[in-house]
Amino acid sequence: MFFGKLWRRLHGEEELPEYIEGLLPEREFHRILDRERALADRHSVDFCLILFRTADSNTSRAHLSRVARILVERLRSTDVAGWLSTTEV
C-alpha cells in the first residue's frame, strides 16, 4: 500500500475510525489507489487524484456526511471516493 505507508510515515495519522456513507474506508481506498497507480505505471499513463482537506479530526459527523454526499452525487461510474487520511477525502 504505497500511498497508505507514505502518508502514515509523513503525517503519523491513524485511520478514520467511523464509517461515513458513500466514502470508502481508508484501507480500501489505499488498496484501490495502489492498483490504479500500478495500472497507470504499466501502461505509461497518468491518473488523477483530487484531495479535499476536511478540516481536522474534530469536524462534525454531519459536515463529513455532507461532504461525502456531495462527492458521491457527482462521481462518474469510473470514479472512486474514499478517505486518504483522517482529515482528507
Contacts in CASP RR format, 6 or more apart in sequence:
PFRMAT RR
TARGET T0000
AUTHOR 0000-0000-0000
METHOD contacts of the structure
MODEL  1
MFFGKLWRRLHGEEELPEYIEGLLPEREFHRILDRERALADRHSVDFCLI
LFRTADSNTSRAHLSRVARILVERLRSTDVAGWLSTTEV
1 27 0 8 1.000
1 30 0 8 1.000
1 31 0 8 1.000
1 34 0 8 1.000
2 33 0 8 1.000
2 34 0 8 1.000
2 37 0 8 1.000
3 30 0 8 1.000
3 33 0 8 1.000
3 34 0 8 1.000
3 37 0 8 1.000
3 84 0 8 1.000
4 26 0 8 1.000
4 30 0 8 1.000
7 13 0 8 1.000
7 84 0 8 1.000
7 85 0 8 1.000
11 85 0 8 1.000
13 85 0 8 1.000
13 86 0 8 1.000
13 87 0 8 1.000
14 86 0 8 1.000
15 25 0 8 1.000
15 26 0 8 1.000
15 27 0 8 1.000
15 83 0 8 1.000
15 86 0 8 1.000
16 25 0 8 1.000
16 26 0 8 1.000
16 57 0 8 1.000
16 83 0 8 1.000
16 85 0 8 1.000
16 86 0 8 1.000
18 61 0 8 1.000
19 25 0 8 1.000
20 61 0 8 1.000
20 64 0 8 1.000
20 65 0 8 1.000
20 68 0 8 1.000
20 83 0 8 1.000
21 65 0 8 1.000
21 68 0 8 1.000
21 69 0 8 1.000
22 68 0 8 1.000
22 69 0 8 1.000
22 71 0 8 1.000
22 72 0 8 1.000
22 81 0 8 1.000
22 82 0 8 1.000
23 29 0 8 1.000
23 68 0 8 1.000
23 71 0 8 1.000
23 72 0 8 1.000
23 81 0 8 1.000
23 82 0 8 1.000
23 83 0 8 1.000
23 89 0 8 1.000
24 32 0 8 1.000
24 80 0 8 1.000
24 81 0 8 1.000
24 82 0 8 1.000
24 83 0 8 1.000
25 82 0 8 1.000
25 83 0 8 1.000
26 82 0 8 1.000
26 83 0 8 1.000
26 84 0 8 1.000
26 85 0 8 1.000
26 86 0 8 1.000
28 82 0 8 1.000
29 80 0 8 1.000
29 82 0 8 1.000
29 83 0 8 1.000
29 84 0 8 1.000
30 84 0 8 1.000
32 80 0 8 1.000
33 49 0 8 1.000
36 47 0 8 1.000
37 47 0 8 1.000
39 47 0 8 1.000
40 46 0 8 1.000
40 47 0 8 1.000
51 84 0 8 1.000
51 88 0 8 1.000
51 89 0 8 1.000
52 67 0 8 1.000
52 71 0 8 1.000
52 88 0 8 1.000
52 89 0 8 1.000
53 87 0 8 1.000
53 88 0 8 1.000
54 63 0 8 1.000
54 64 0 8 1.000
54 67 0 8 1.000
54 87 0 8 1.000
54 88 0 8 1.000
54 89 0 8 1.000
55 63 0 8 1.000
55 87 0 8 1.000
56 87 0 8 1.000
57 86 0 8 1.000
57 87 0 8 1.000
59 87 0 8 1.000
67 89 0 8 1.000
68 81 0 8 1.000
68 89 0 8 1.000
71 81 0 8 1.000
71 89 0 8 1.000
72 81 0 8 1.000
75 81 0 8 1.000
81 89 0 8 1.000
82 89 0 8 1.000
83 89 0 8 1.000
END
